[in-house]
Amino acid sequence: MSGLLGKWIVKAPGGHRGKARTRKGEGKCGQVFILVLSLSRCTIVRNTGLSCSGSQLKASSICTSTQHTSTMAHRVPNFIANFFVYETAKSVVVKSWSVGIINRVVQLLIILYFICWVFMHEKGYQQRDTGIESAVMTKVKGLGRFNNRVMDVADYVAPSQGGSSFSVITSMVITANQKQGRCPETDHKFKCTTDDDCMKKLGSNLGNGIITGLCLNNNNETKGWCEIEGWCPAEDDNVSEKPMKEVENFTIFIKNSIRFPLFNVTRGNFPSILNKSYIQSCHYDSVDNPFCPIFKVGDILRQINQSVDSITDKGGEIGININWNCNLDYNVTYCNPNYFFTRLDAAFKNSVASKGYNFRFAKYYQSEDGTEYRTLHKAKAIRFDIIVSGNAGKFSTVPFLINLVAAFTSVGLATVLCDIILLNFHKGADKYKAKKFEEVSAVVSVSANNRLYMGSQMSIKTLEKRSNDSGTFSYGRQDPSFQ
């Protein structure tokens, strides 16, 4: 025990005052211990771990050896010590007009984005159903003339079932009375001089039949044609016929029913209020008759800027898009389709290798002697594909809350942007870094001027502590006469 540390005035419960003297000593590990003697009931003294009641004495010691603390710190690897840290936000108010304006402008833009785009345009508060179920039925009507023959629906529509994909034939190359046998090829790729020329064509899939390897010359001509085995005579598609121009006056009736299974909503492509006489007489117009299910071929071609002459000559593919975009927060009667038209083969419009659209079909019959014949048709046609798409939306709490939370969270991006500006580009960046980032150690450090083991005097701060047993306050202060 060495030296008098100080004198404390202690206020006990009930207004009694007592004096206590404290002495310090040094233990084996460099511990500083403080003994407190009081004649009255005392309260807890700060940083000593002491408590007393009446004339009893209780003492505890604290170890402040910096050498011992340093030894313990080196036992823990640095990477573990750095891992077990805790970070908490620190609010720093920066009074800068430029940064403040940037902060509010960015916040405003984020809020406007969520209100205008996410909630109003994309309807982020709704649950969406994109798994639309659809059925399509079609009918084509009209009469035309081709190759001095009057053509009706049974002649120019294929297939005739009236599904979502069908073709309207505009011209044909007809090869009549074909039967099985051998005959010369008609394609220019199979011209020959000798049989050796035809032997090189064996196995070719480009002809109208199987190449036999013989070169057939007519009337001792220098050039001949390779012989084929198959349906003879071979088709000659170099023959051109004037296409059926009446196709632009043909009408297409489309009946489309859809269902959104998530909401169990079923709709049709024309309202039930439309009567039979109206449907039979109307023609679709995007402005005057947007719900009429009857479409003129000529009107469709004009909407996609296609010439009737060019498409009837070579054929083509037209898409009729029926789009159902329904907001089921309103009455279901407002759920109606929108029609769009496009040329599906537009990418090959100017192609040299393959132009337009064509296909082949045959009609078979037998003669009286049992010989089988067929009439082959190579048809150039306008193919129509009915494409149905759509989605329906209805208010739901879950997507609404998700997007609302996302909106509030995204507002914090303004803070991130302003921090980047302040930390890197602002003229007071160093000062801001010093204010924003502060490291606090978990070990109570003792200043160099107050190292107890060196015999220097310990500084004791003013203490205010609430008593646990009586609810009164006790105050401790250092007596000036002992400094």
Buried (B, 14 or more C-beta within 10 A) or exposed (E): EEEEBBBBEBBBBEEEEBEBBBBBEBEEEBBBBBBBBBBBBBBBBEEBBBBBBEEEBEBEBEEBBBEEBEEEEEEEEEEEEEEEEEEEEEEEEBEBEEBEEBBEEBBEEBBEEBEEEBBEEBBBBBBBBEEBEBEBBBBBEBBBEBEEEEBEBEBBBBEEEBEBEBBBBBBBBBBEEBEEEBBBBBBEEBBBEEBEBBBEBEEBEEBBBBBBBBBBBEEEEEEBBBBBEBBBBBBEBEEEEEBBBBBBEBBBBBBBBBBBEBBEBEBEBBEEEBEEEEBEEBEBEEEEBEBBBBBBBBBBBBBBEBEBEBBBBBBBBBBBBBBBEBBBEEEEEEBBBEBBBBBBBEEBBEEEEEBBBBBEEEEEEEEEEEEEBBBBBBBBBBBBBBBBBBBBBBEEEEBBEEBBEEBEEBBEEBEEBBBEBBBEEBEEEEEBEEBBEEEEEEEEEBEEEEBBBEEEBBEBEEBEEEBEEEEEEBEBEBEEEEE
